[in-house]
């Protein structure tokens, strides 16, 4: 599934070309997994406690295979801000022509960030 999701996509202005990595090949390599991290919420979003517990139990089943499982997550404290910026950029890229063709009506709705991206 990861192999199908990677690579450049003309509909995604921030996508990158494939780098030659095959995730399927890596999964089949036989390299033992020694340690995995689990986070129910990545530290940034609420998750129903029952769902979090079901996922935690599933993740910790890796211990039965001799894998160390730790509760951890990357620092994503700026994730919401980054998402809003990338969303604005994608919106501006997708609708730049409309914004240029109708500057009077669109200028009332555009934030300063979108104006900078579009111009």
C-alpha positions in Angstrom: 0.0 0.0 0.0 2.8 2.5 0.8 4.4 1.8 -2.6 1.1 2.8 -4.3 0.9 6.0 -2.2 4.4 7.3 -2.9 5.6 9.3 -5.9 4.8 12.5 -7.7 1.2 13.3 -8.3 0.2 16.1 -10.7 -2.8 16.9 -8.5 -0.5 17.4 -5.4 1.8 20.5 -5.8 4.0 19.3 -2.9 4.4 15.7 -4.0 7.9 14.4 -4.8 9.1 11.8 -7.4 9.8 8.2 -6.2 13.2 7.7 -4.7 13.4 4.1 -5.7 12.6 2.7 -2.2 10.3 -0.3 -2.2 8.4 -0.6 1.0 7.1 -4.0 0.0 10.6 -5.2 -0.6 11.7 -3.8 2.8 8.8 -5.5 4.6 9.8 -8.8 2.9 13.6 -8.4 3.6 13.5 -10.5 6.8 15.2 -7.8 8.8 13.9 -8.3 12.4 11.9 -5.5 14.0 13.4 -4.8 17.4 11.4 -1.8 18.6 8.3 0.1 17.6 6.7 3.2 19.0 3.0 3.6 19.6 0.9 6.7 20.1 -2.9 6.8 20.3 -3.2 10.5 19.5 0.3 11.7 18.3 0.0 14.2 21.1 -2.2 16.5 19.0 -5.7 15.2 18.7 -8.4 13.8 21.0 -9.1 10.1 20.6 -12.0 8.2 22.2 -10.6 6.3 25.2 -12.1 3.0 24.1 -10.6 3.4 20.6 -7.2 4.3 22.1 -7.2 1.3 24.4 -8.1 -1.1 21.5 -5.3 0.3 19.4 -2.8 0.2 22.4 -3.7 -3.5 23.0 -3.2 -4.3 19.3 0.1 -2.5 19.2 1.4 -4.2 22.3 0.7 -7.6 20.8 4.0 -7.1 19.0 5.6 -8.0 22.3 4.5 -11.6 21.6 7.0 -11.5 18.7 9.8 -10.3 20.9 9.5 -6.6 19.8 9.9 -3.8 22.3 6.9 -1.5 22.2 7.1 2.0 23.7 4.5 4.7 24.1 6.0 7.7 22.3 5.2 10.3 19.7 7.1 12.9 17.7 6.8 16.6 18.6 3.9 17.6 16.5 3.0 20.7 18.5 3.1 22.8 15.3 1.2 20.3 13.2 -2.0 22.3 13.1 -0.2 25.4 12.0 1.7 23.5 9.3 -1.5 21.9 8.1 -3.2 25.2 7.7 -0.2 26.6 5.8 -0.1 23.6 3.4 -3.8 23.7 3.0 -3.7 27.4 2.1 -0.9 26.7 -0.4 -2.8 23.9 -2.0 -5.9 26.0 -2.2 -4.1 28.9 -3.8 -2.3 26.5 -6.3 -5.6 24.8 -7.2 -7.5 28.1 -7.6 -4.9 30.6 -8.7 -6.5 31.1 -12.1 -9.8 31.9 -10.5 -8.3 34.3 -8.0 -6.4 36.1 -10.8 -9.5 36.3 -13.1 -11.7 37.7 -10.3 -9.4 39.8 -8.1 -12.1 42.1 -6.8 -14.4 39.4 -5.4 -11.6 37.1 -4.3 -9.5 39.8 -2.5 -12.1 40.3 0.1 -11.9 36.6 1.0 -8.1 36.0 0.8 -5.9 36.3 3.8 -2.5 38.0 3.6 -0.9 34.5 3.3 -3.0 33.6 0.3 -2.3 37.0 -1.4 1.4 36.4 -1.1 1.1 32.8 -2.5 -1.0 33.9 -5.4 1.0 36.9 -6.5 
